[in-house]
Amino acid sequence: MKRTLRSLVVAGCLAGVPRAALACPVCFGQSDSPLALGINYGILAMLGFIGSVLVAFASFFIYLVRRARLVESGALTAPQAPGPRITHAQEGTV
């Protein structure tokens, strides 16, 4: 009973609030307001961030594909460790 009454009260309050109070200036048609300008700049900034992350992600995979082709063709070998090479006979000696 309490839950139904509470739901009815919330629904009545939402129905009683004028739609003008829930809308932003862009929804009213004031596209030249400072709020609308800020929203547009925010959207552009988010698109810029997402675009740069996607470009970086794609370029990393392109780099991996090119590197794999070089290794397969034999043009690129694994880097050698610096310093003197230790042979198998020398491993246990001090």
C-alpha positions as CSV (number, residue, x, y, z in Angstrom):
1,M,0.0,0.0,0.0
2,K,2.8,2.4,0.9
3,R,4.7,1.6,-2.2
4,T,1.7,2.3,-4.4
5,L,0.9,5.6,-2.6
6,R,4.5,6.7,-2.9
7,S,4.5,5.9,-6.6
8,L,1.3,7.9,-7.1
9,V,2.7,10.9,-5.3
10,V,5.9,10.8,-7.4
11,A,3.9,10.5,-10.6
12,G,1.6,13.4,-9.6
13,C,4.6,15.6,-8.8
14,L,6.2,14.9,-12.1
15,A,3.0,15.5,-13.9
16,G,2.4,18.8,-12.1
17,V,5.8,20.2,-13.0
18,P,5.6,22.3,-16.2
19,R,7.7,21.0,-19.0
20,A,9.4,24.4,-19.3
21,A,11.2,23.7,-16.0
22,L,12.6,20.4,-17.3
23,A,14.0,21.8,-20.6
24,C,17.3,23.5,-21.3
25,P,17.6,26.7,-23.4
26,V,18.5,24.7,-26.5
27,C,15.1,22.9,-26.3
28,F,13.4,26.3,-26.2
29,G,15.0,27.4,-29.4
30,Q,17.5,29.8,-27.9
31,S,20.5,28.3,-29.7
32,D,22.5,31.5,-29.3
33,S,22.5,31.4,-25.4
34,P,25.8,30.9,-23.5
35,L,24.5,27.5,-22.2
36,A,23.9,26.2,-25.7
37,L,27.4,27.4,-26.8
38,G,28.9,25.6,-23.8
39,I,27.0,22.4,-24.6
40,N,28.3,22.6,-28.2
41,Y,31.9,23.1,-27.1
42,G,31.5,20.2,-24.6
43,I,30.3,17.9,-27.4
44,L,33.2,18.9,-29.6
45,A,35.7,18.3,-26.8
46,M,34.3,14.8,-26.1
47,L,34.3,14.0,-29.9
48,G,38.0,15.2,-30.0
49,F,39.0,12.9,-27.1
50,I,37.2,9.9,-28.5
51,G,38.6,10.5,-32.0
52,S,42.2,10.8,-30.7
53,V,41.9,7.6,-28.7
54,L,40.5,5.7,-31.7
55,V,43.3,7.1,-33.9
56,A,45.9,6.1,-31.4
57,F,44.4,2.6,-31.0
58,A,44.2,2.0,-34.8
59,S,47.8,3.3,-35.3
60,F,49.1,0.9,-32.7
61,F,47.6,-2.0,-34.5
62,I,49.0,-0.8,-37.8
63,Y,52.4,-0.6,-36.1
64,L,52.0,-4.2,-34.9
65,V,51.0,-5.5,-38.3
66,R,54.0,-3.7,-40.0
67,R,56.4,-5.0,-37.3
68,A,55.0,-8.6,-37.7
69,R,55.5,-8.4,-41.5
70,L,59.2,-7.3,-41.0
71,V,59.8,-10.2,-38.6
72,E,58.2,-12.7,-41.0
73,S,60.3,-11.5,-43.9
74,G,63.5,-11.7,-41.9
75,A,64.3,-8.0,-42.3
76,L,64.1,-7.6,-38.6
77,T,65.8,-9.8,-36.1
78,A,65.5,-10.0,-32.3
79,P,67.8,-7.6,-30.5
80,Q,70.8,-9.2,-28.9
81,A,71.5,-8.8,-25.2
82,P,74.4,-6.5,-24.4
83,G,77.5,-7.8,-22.8
84,P,79.6,-10.9,-23.2
85,R,77.8,-14.1,-24.1
86,I,78.0,-16.9,-21.6
87,T,78.3,-20.4,-23.1
88,H,76.8,-23.5,-21.6
89,A,80.1,-24.7,-20.2
90,Q,80.6,-21.5,-18.2
91,E,77.2,-21.4,-16.5
92,G,78.0,-23.2,-13.2
93,T,81.4,-21.7,-12.7
94,V,82.2,-18.6,-10.6
